[in-house]
């Protein structure tokens, strides 16, 4: 068995995060005009929101294109690496020319692309709602300032104006608007941090799914879970041989292992390397598998 190198997606992930950071910078720049203008009429606010919505729609478009391109590359890259590791090609380029473009491969790829984009879009829409509320609150507060001016309430007016300065609005952006998701554990995810977590998880999943599709096409069921000297619960599975499709008795299946929730979890970078016969593995790896299995028995 030729070992599959660990997939590296850092450049692609950095490019996606860059789209979010660019949008953040542009939106923050638009919101500066609130404090710079010293006034925020309803018509001005609607114009400002329209500009911000254009930025967010551009972000959605960039995100969609990224998902279609990079998820597909991760999937087909895994297929090619699978062919090479099984010895069915002598080079990666030769392997790439013989990958399966079956209905199953297309369905899995499309599902991963759609799932990834849906997760990212949900977080962006949450942020969009919060930015709209932030601007509309600023309109209301501006009207309060005018009312307080007429009543001579200078102290109260000063407090509100401080909230409407660029510093005040930036603080609200950071603490409220850029929080794309609050998960079940109550953790608040910054939009770009959440996006990075989602795509890192989905790219690894795309690699595993590409491997599973290509192996089912070639009648291969067994695979070894990669080893990275993990510090978390994943270490209990490193080096374990599993059944990718549930057709080989005596092995935990991929679905069973993933269902335990301790590996192939969000942000997990473990992948699988297919093998036609466990006897083809070095004795050290076979022994490692046995140790891992005994821990579950």
PERASUL-V189703 format. One line per field, one symbol per residue. phi: phi as a letter, one per 30 degrees, with the letter a starting at -180 (. if undefined). psi: psi as a letter, one per 20 degrees, with the letter a starting at -180 (. if undefined). A space follows every 50 residues. Layout:
# PERASUL-V189703
phi->???
psi->???
This chain:
# PERASUL-V189703
phi->.ddddddbbeddddddeddddddedddedddedddddiabdedddddddd dddddddddeddddddedddddddddddddddddddicacbddddddbdd cdeddddddddddddddddddedddddedddeddddddddddddeddddd cidddddddddedcdedddddddddbddddbcdddidcceedddeddddd dddddddddddddddddcicccacddcbhdccdeedcdidcbcdbiccdj bddeddddddicbhceidcdbbcdbdbddddeeedddddddddddcc
psi->ppqpqppojgggghgghhgghgggggghhghhighhhjqnrghgghgghg ghhgghhhggghggggggghggggghghgghggghijjqirhhgghijqp lrhgggggghgggggghggghgghhghghhgghgghhhgghghhggghgh ikmhghghgghhhirhgghhhhghifhiohpoahjjpooqghgggggghg ghgghhgghhggghhhhjkphqqppqpjlqiaihhiipipprohjkioqj qqrghgghhhjiqkrpipjqaqoqphphiiqqhghghggggghhhi.
